[in-house]
Amino acid sequence: MKFPWKRLLAAPLFFLLALHTSASPASNDQPAMGHSSSHACVGCVLVMSVIEQLAQVHNSTAQAAMERLCSYLPEKLFLKSTCYLVIHLFGSDIIKLLSADMNADVVCHALEFCKQDAGRPLCHLYPPPKVAWKFTLKKARHIIEKSQTLKYPQSNSDICSLPFLAKICQEIKSALKNSVPFKDADSDKYSVFSSLRGYHWRGRDCNDRDKTAYPGRRSDNWDVHQDSNCNGIWGVDPKDGIPYEKKFCEGSQPRGVILLGDSAGAHFHIAPEWITASQMSLKSFLNLPTALSDEFDWPQFSGVTGFLDSTSGIKEDSIYLRLRKRNHCNHRDYQNISKNGASSQNLEKFIESLSRNQLLDHPAIVIYAMIGNDVCNGKTDPVPEMTTPEKLYSKVMETLKYLNSHLPNGSHVIFYGLADGTFLWDHLHNRYHPLGQLNKDVTYAQLYSFLNCLQISPCHGWMSANKTLRTLTSERAALLSRTLKTVATREKFTNFNLFYMDFAFQEITEEWQRRGGQPWQLIEPVDGFHPSEVASLLLADNFWKKVQLQWPEVLGKENPFNLQIEKVFGDQGGH
């Protein structure tokens, strides 16, 4: 049997990468190198960089650095054991190559995690060696050609080809593909587990044995005997015999919030401490297993559906928490129907994971926020792959018709315009990436070039040194935003009102600068593309203020019984 040793080298940091990639609704068209091998190349370069820098920071050998990295990793998801297996299999070759002053790019090409296909440019993150590349690579391969360790067989299999993981991988892939919880005993699309599309993504189920009990529904007989809508309000007031749900929530106009979004809406985030040798410790990777099982997304901290305290230190709340504060009867009524790689063109593949019953559930505020992927792709020539206004109009109308047939009457849908990603190059290109901060040898411009070369850039159009291409991408984004605005102005639907709002990144940048912040802090430091948690929460604040001013009916009334709800039910069962 061909064993997927190559995938195992990247596994300590990217164990579920294959699942993440296969679950993504992005285009099925594969670039020349192939998405999986390109990701393996990136994973290898990243891991080799960390090993090399750990040795430098701690003035240790490469062997000690590898063992240190493994010691930091948790046991969950086989991360620690896989890491030690990698050392056993490849450690001696890695040590030989690093000891010969080969950088991460050369090591990964020598081990054939990275390849230069015929007719393709050489893809590298670090500056090329002073000696000619072909000579350096030949020397590196000569160093390991007589190695007694396992050779590296060509294999397209991934970690899920291992027999003991095949079944669980298939179940996880199915859950991620359909954007529904992996563990959901009553199949009501809500879960009592946090990750794998559980309550990090949508309100926690209060009874996973009863599919008629879930967040967002209208109460069953005022929830006299049990909590049917999971807002933590149920039972009867012994003083007057009136059900608490009736006393506190009747006429309060409860509503939930639903996000139809992409990786920005899901809050894609790779923690800098995972790849920054000078910051690594036993605590650095404690949250890695959860991140992997949530597709490297952190919806529990996102600007729309976040419910946990911000890790960024700013005071702004998510849109969901503001709705909950406004009316405690909205407790747990949130759904983050976002997906990495999502766009107007593939939303149909997972929109059915949305949970709303027109007859049984409360109205909802639906935020449509496909802010980038209609113009973003990793193709060598990204422009032909961009969505046209005609295709956008067609798919958006399909989405609106679907929503009209599923949302309760009195709902609201708000379009977010597309972002203008020229911000990325303007504010990041000459800054050092976390991998380059120690030795001042990797800028974001180099990262962008590396990803573009591998054809796995999240947005070649904006993450490019080509100013003309960046301008073309922004022009198409603006054109698509105008299309959304036109739809919102002209189209009418029976079950919801339709609105449009610009994606106000320039406004929040100015606000952040007034607070003393720097523009680059609004972008995720590792991927150099997604809005950071700070940006996400500032966007939520901007959104809320504009809705309050322009369309206050969207938010519903403030519940005068909130303090009484707190007095009787405390935190209403938490999240």
Disulfide bonds with the S-S distance in Angstrom:
Cys41-Cys114 1.98
Cys44-Cys108 2.05
Cys70-Cys83 1.97
Cys123-Cys453 2.00
Cys160-Cys169 2.22
Cys206-Cys230 2.13
Cys249-Cys329 2.01
Cys376-Cys459 2.11
